[in-house]
Amino acid sequence: MKITDINELKRISKEIRKSIVTQVYKAQSGHPGGSLSIADILTVLYFNEMNIDEKNPKWEERDRLVLSKGHCSPALYSCLANRGFFEKEKLQTFRNIESKLQGHPDMHKTPGVDMSTGSLGQGISTACGMALAAKKDGLHNTIYALLGDGETEEGEVWEAAMFAAHYQLDNLIAFLDHNHLQIDGNPKDVLSPEPLNEKCKSPPRLELIFFNTGKRSYIIGSIVFEFLFISKPNSKFSCTVICGKISLPCGTYPIPI
């Protein structure tokens, strides 16, 4: 299922956001801010870009997503449910003790989850391993990783970036959700990872792409447009910054429409 209509992708993204708020409110627990700020990119990945089969979640040649910022699982669960990996009604069980939809994704319990995550900084390393293994196995799939800007304070992230460049992992695309929020505040005030642009220009010379986020109505189209470029074989490692304009500081979580 590949949806190319931008307005339909926007509609799905809006439903994803509503579901995020509903899940977290019902559970009275969770991370709505960071989940809201990745709704657009996950919508494009699961409904426009990724080669996956909801009827065969373990298909060997499928594309894979590693949600490194695993605490933002409500966004992932909503995409998986809307894509048909499991019933939407199960979203109401988010964080229940017996639920398959726990606060952090579990690849052994939840259909469609490609990697158990939650320990920040480790997701990109896992994605690198998947990408290298796919190359050695002769597969032609793509591995996607989605990181938060706070976890770029972890040295492991930059080691993984060097690994990706060294082994020319052109089947790996990593996204950085640059929403300027982590648990203790703005990353620039906690342990600033800036200047990201200059870091990516120096070795290992990552490709840094900024999406047009001046108006939210343009974000979906911009993401789809950029995929025409970052999916090319000569793109060894794409560190894509999504400037989050969607989630607000802790305490206010309106549903953007």
N, C-alpha and C positions, 0 to 999 in steps of 0.2 A: 504494500500500500504506500504509494508515494503521492502526497498531496502537494500540488504546485500552486494552487490558488492562494494568494497571499491573504485575502479576506477570510478564507476558511481557516488558515493557520492562526490568524489573529483570534478568531472565535474559539478555537481549541485552547489557545494560550489563556484566554479569559476564563475558560472552564477550569483549567489547571489551577489558576490562582484562587478561584472560589473554593476549589477542593482543598487547597493548602490551608486556607483559613478555617474551613470546616473541620478538617482533621485535627488541627492543633487545638482549636477551641473545644471540641468534644473531648479530647484527651486531657485538656488542661495542662498540656505539657508539649514541648517541642520547640523548634526554631523556625518561626514564620518568616523572619526578615531575609535570611540567606536563602530560604526556599523560594520566596517570591522573586528574588533577583536572578534566578536561573530558569524561570518559567519559559522565557522566550527561546533560549538556546536549546533547552530540552525538547520543546515543541518541534523546533526545526529538525533536530536530530531524529526523534522517534517517528515523526510523521512525514518528513521530506527527504531525509538524507540517509539514514542507516538502513542497511540491508539485513533485515531480521524477519523472523517468522514466529508469530505468537502461538501458532499451533505446534511448533517444534522449538521450544526455548533453548534446547541444547544443541541445535544444529551447528556442526563443527565449523562451517564456513561463514557463519554469521559475523557481522560487525559486532564489536563489543564496546560497552561504556563502563568506565571506572569512575564512579562518583566519589572522588577523593574526599570532598567535604560531606562525609556520610551523614552528618547530623541534619543535613537538609533533605533527608529521605522523603518527606511529604511530597515534594515536587516530583521525585522519581516515581513514587508509588502511583501518583495521579496519572502520570504519563503511561505507565505500564497498564493500569486499569483501563484507561481510555483507548489504548491500543489493542486491548483484548487478551492480555496475559492472564488476567483473573477478573472476577466479577467486581464491578464498581462498589457494590454493597460492602465489600470487605474493607474499603477505605474507612468505614465507620468504626473499625476495630483497631485503628492505629494506636500503638503503644499499650494495648490491652495485654495482660500477662500471658494469655494463651494464643495471642494473635501471631500470624506469620509476618505482620507488618510492624516490626519493632522500631525503636528510635534510630537504629543504624541498620543499613541493609544487610541481609543475611543471604548469601548465595545458595545456601543449603535448604532454605525454607521458602523463599519467595521466587516464583517463576519470573524470569526475565532479568533478574539481578545477576550480573556477571562477576561481581567481586564483593566480598564482605569488606566493608570499609568503616572508618570512624577514627582511626589513629591518624591524625593529620600529618601530612607530609609523605605518607607512604603510598598513596594512590598512584602517583605518577611513576614511581619505581615499579609498581606492579604492572602498570600499563606498558612500560618499556619492556618488561619481561615477556608480556603477551605478544607485543609487536615483534620482538626478536624471534620468539618461538614460532610465530606464524610464518615468518620469512623462511626459517629453517625447514618448516613442514611443507613449504611450497603453497601456502594458502594466499589468497589475494583479497583478504578482508582488511578492514580498517579498524584500528583501535583508537577510541576516543577517551580522553581523560578530562575531568572537570575539577578544577582546583579553586579554593578560595584564596583571596589575597593575604589573609592572615597566616595561612600555612606556608607562604613563601618565605617566612622567617626561619623555616626549617632548612638546614643545610642540605638535607637529603634531596630536596627539590632540585637544587642546582647540580648536585651530583648526577641525578637522573637526566637533567638536561644535557650534561656533557656526554652521558652514556648514549642518549638518543642521537646526538650529532655524530659521535664517534662511529657508531654502528649504522649510520645513515638510515635511520628508521623512517623512511618515507611513507610508511603505513600507519604512522602515529600522528594524531592531531590532539594537542592539549589546549584547553581553554582555561583562562584565568578570569574568574568572576571578581572583577575589581570594584566591589561595592563599598569599599572604604569602611567596613565594619568587621570587627571581631569581638569576642566575648568581653574584652576589657576596653573596648573603644575603637578609635580609628587606628589602623595599623601604623600610620605615620607617627602616632604618639606613643605606641607601644614598643615597636622595634621595626622601624621603617624599612621596607624592602626597596624603596625608591633609590635611585632612578631606574625604574624597570626598563624604560626604552633604551637607555644607554647600556644597561647590563645585557640586553638581548642583542645589541649591535656588536658587543665585544665577544670573544670566543666563549661559547661555541657558536655564536652568530645565529641566534634564533630569529625566526620570522615573526615580527610583531605587527598585529593588525588591529586598528581601532575601528569599532563599529560606530555608525552614525547614530548617536543616542540623543540628539538635540530634541527630538520629539518622539514620544513612545510609539506613535503610529508608524514610524519609519523603521523601528528596530527589526521586526520580523523580516521585512523586505531586504534590509541591509545584510542580515545574517545569511539569507538565502543567496544573495548576490555574491558575498564574499566566498561562499563555498565553491563557486566557480573557479576560484583561484587557489585556495588553500588545499584543495583536494588534488591538485596536479602532482604527478610523480616527483617533480623536482623540489617539492616542498618537504624538506627533511624533518622539520619540527616546527609547528606553528603555535606560538604562544600568543593566544588571542585574548586581548583584554576587552571585556564587556564593562563599560563604565555604568555601574548600577545606578539608575535613577528611579528605581521601583520600590525597593524596601527602604523604610525610614528608620531612624534610630529607635532603639528599643522603647516600646511603649505605645507606638501608634502604627497600626498595620491596616491601612485602608486597602480595599481591593481596587487596583488601577483598572480603569476602563476607558 
